[in-house]
């Protein structure tokens, strides 16, 4: 229809304009930098069953250009996570209420909450303490996967905090929507519905799907039509959450140079990098593509967009 084509053109125009913001927000590599200048990201999650998810999130942030990444996990996940890479710091604190999490949380610019968190933990005491410390120190929070379940269970604590980005898939989005409005989705998901929930929660929402729908407080919106792949292997959402975390910090540092809200810019560029990365990886591996394969192509996906080779 004419209306659909009009929206498509607007979305594609917005895509190009927002992608070019990557050059603005990316820190210049100069001699004056110190370790941590380009980002200190914390990932909250990782248990005995799900140890790969937090690794993917942290490693994606590092591969894009983050200086330091720390995973706050359960004790039974620490050895496996440490074995994946020596580049990631691991703090097994989520099931130890005696741990001094405040000191370690304060060191981070952004926390990505949810990759590998699970829902079967006996106590959320440490998790709540981490959230409180983050909010007291004005740290941005990105909630994904089981982190969204934690968000919904602790909405009274979290929904008043403005520096929040949620990255649900369609199923997780519907659960959030039903919790806030008392009813499920009556029609296929559209931008207006994402705007409605984003406004209600006063946050940024990146809803993953065929095209990613991104809304900031129901006022600013963009549809990401960057080409990805049809492969749906596990772990791609973890890459996205890690990318979103780092780019949220970069965009916040450059917020005065952006016309759009920094969480929206960060979410869009992160989505673009991971979708392009998926496309690159699928082109080589096809149906056998795994999230671990995608990590190898994160730097190329970033460079393609940064250097405007993709645009």
N, C-alpha and C positions, 0 to 999 in steps of 0.2 A: 504494500500500500504506500501511498505518498507519505503518510505520517511515519510509517516504519522507516522508509528511506531517509526522511528528514532526521530522525533520531540517529540513524546509522551514521550519517554524514557528520552530525554534531559530535557523536561519540568518537569517531575517527580523528576529527580535528582536535578534540580535547586530548586524545591519546598522544598525538605528536607533540603538542605543547607541554604536556606533563612529562613525557619522556625526556625532553630537553632540560628539565629541571635537574636531572641527575648530574649534569656538569656543574651546576650551581652548588649542589649540596655536598658533592664529594670533596673531602678534605684534600688540599694540596699537600704533596709529600715534600716537605722542606726540612732543612737542617735543624730548625727550631723545635720540631716535634719531640715529644717524649713518649715512652711506653704508656699507652692508654689514651693518647690524644685522639686517635681514630676510633675509639669506642671500647667500652668495657661492658660486655653483655652477660647477663645471668640467665640461665635456663633452669626452670623449676620443674623437675620431673625425672623419672627414671626409676623403675623397680625391677624385680627379678625377671619378670616376663618381658617388659618393655624397656630394654636398655639402648636399643638402636635409635629410638625417636629423639631423645635429647641430644645424642651425638650428632644426628643429621642437622638439627637446628643450630647447634653451636658451631659445627664445622662449616655450614653455609655462611654464617656470619663472618667467620674467619676468612673464608675463601673470597668473600666480597671485599674485605679490607679491614675487618675488626681487629684490634690489637690483642685483646684478652677476652677469653670466654670461660665462664665458670658454670658447672652444672651442680645444682643443689638437688641431691637425689636421696633415695632410701639406701640404707646400708647394704642391702643384698644386691644392689646394682653397681656399686662402686668399682669392683674389680673388673667386671666385664667392660664398663665404660672406659676405665683407664687403659685397658688393653687395646682399645681401638686407636688411640692416638695419644702421644705425649704432649700435644699442643693444647689440650684442654685441661683446665683445673677441675678437680672433682671434690665436692664437699658433701659427704654422706650425713646429712643432718635431719632429714624430714621425719624420721622416726626417733629422734633423740631430743627430748625437750630441754636437755641441759646444754645443748650447743649454743654458742654465742653467735646467732645468725645476724644480729644487728650489725656487727662490725663488717661482715662480709657483704651483706646486702647493700649497705651504704656506698660501697666502692663501685657499684654498677650504675651505668647510665640508663639502662632499660632492663626490665625482666620479662622474659618470655615464659608464660605459665601454662603448663599442660602437656607438653610432649613426653609421653611415657609415664605420666603421673598415675594413671589408673584411677579406680573408684573404690578400691577395697581397703584403703588404709584405715587403721584403727582409730587414729586421732588426727584432727586437722589443726591442732594447737600450734604446731610449728609453722604450718602454711599460713594461718591467720596472722601470726607474728611477723612473718616475712611480708605479707601484704601491708600490715600496719606500718612497718618500718619504711617500706617503699613509698607509701602515701605521705608519711611524715617528711620524707626527704624529696618529695616532688619528682619521683622516678616514674617514667612512663611504663605502662603495663600492657602486654599483648597476651590475650587469652586464646588458646587454641585447644582442640581435641578435649581431653578430660579436664583441662583447665576451664572450659566453658561450663562443665558440670559443676565444678567448684564455684565458679562465678554465680551460677544460678542458685546454689545452696546458700551462698553468702551475699546475696544481692543487697541486703540492707546495709552491709558494710561497704560494698564496692560501687554501687550504682551512683553514689553522690560524688565519686572521684572522677574528675574530668579527663585525666590523661590515660584513657583506656581505648584500646583497639581490640575488637573481637573479630576472629576469622573463622566463622562457622561454615560448614557445608550446608546443603539444603535441609537435611534432616535435623541438624543442630539448630539451624535458624528457626525451623518450625517449632522446636521445643522452646526456644527463647520467646518466640512470638506468642505462643499459647500461654506461657507463664505470665506474660505481661498483659495480654488482652483477653485471656480466658477462652480463646477459640483458636482453632487451627487455621491454616490457609484455605480460603474458599476457591482459589484459582491459582494457576501457575504463577510462580514468583516473578514479580515485576519490580522495577526500580522504586515505584511509589511505596510498595510494602516495606522495602529495605529502609527507605527514608522515614517511614512511620515508626519503625522500631528504633532506628538510630536516634530520632528525636526524643522518643520516650526514655531511652537509656542515657541520652546526652553524651554519646560516645561516637567513635568511628567504627563502622562495620564494613568488613570486607567479606562478602558472601561469595563463596567459591562455586563455580558452576561452568557451564559451557562458555559463558562470558561472565567474568567476575563483576559483581555489582558492588560498588563502593559508595558509601554515604557517610558524611560527617555531620552529625547532629541533625540530620534531616534537611539541612540547608544546602550543603554543597554535595554534588554527586558526580560520578563518572562511571561509564561502562567500559571495562577493559576487554577489547577484542583482539588483543595480541594472540597470534597463532601459537597454540600449544601442541599437544598430541592427544590421541584417544586412549592411550595406555593409562591404566588406573592402578598402578602398583602402589603398595603401601609406602609411606614415607615422604611423598611429595608435599603433603601438607606441613610436615615438619620442616622441610627446606623453606617453605614459604614463611612459616612463623619466625624462623631465624633471620631470614632476609628482612622481614618486616621490622623486627626488633632493631637491627642495626640501622636501617634506613630511617627509622623513626628518630633515632638520636641524631643522625646527620642532618635530617630535615629540620629538626628542632633548633639545632645550632645555626641554621641558615634561615630561620623563619622570617626574619625581617626582609629578606630578599625574595620572598615568595608571595605571589598574589593569592594563592589558595592556602587553606589551613595545612600545617605541616603533617598531621597524621594522614590526611587524604593523599598528599603527595607521596609520602613514604609507602603507604599501602599500595598505591597504584604502581609505583616503580618496582617494588618488591614483587608484586604480582606479574609484572611484565618480564622481569628477569627470570623468574621461575618458569613461567609459561614458555618463554623462548628457550630456556635450558632444556625443558622437556622435549620441545620440538627438535633441538639439536641432537639430543641423546637418542630419541626415537629414530632419527634418520640414520643412525649408526647401528643401533642394537635391535630395532624393531620390537617384536612381541617379547623378546627376552629382556627388555629394559628393566632395570631395577633402580631404586633410589640411590644406591651406592654408585651406580654408573653415572647418575646425574651430577654427583659432586664434582666429577672430573670436568664437566662442561660449565660449571658456574662461572669461573673466570672468563671464559669466552663469551658467555651470555651477557655478563656485565660489560665487557669491553665492546661488544657489538653495539649495545645501547649507548654507552658513554661516548663512543666515537661516531655515533650516528650511522654506523654501518647498517643497522637494522631498520632505521627510520627511512 
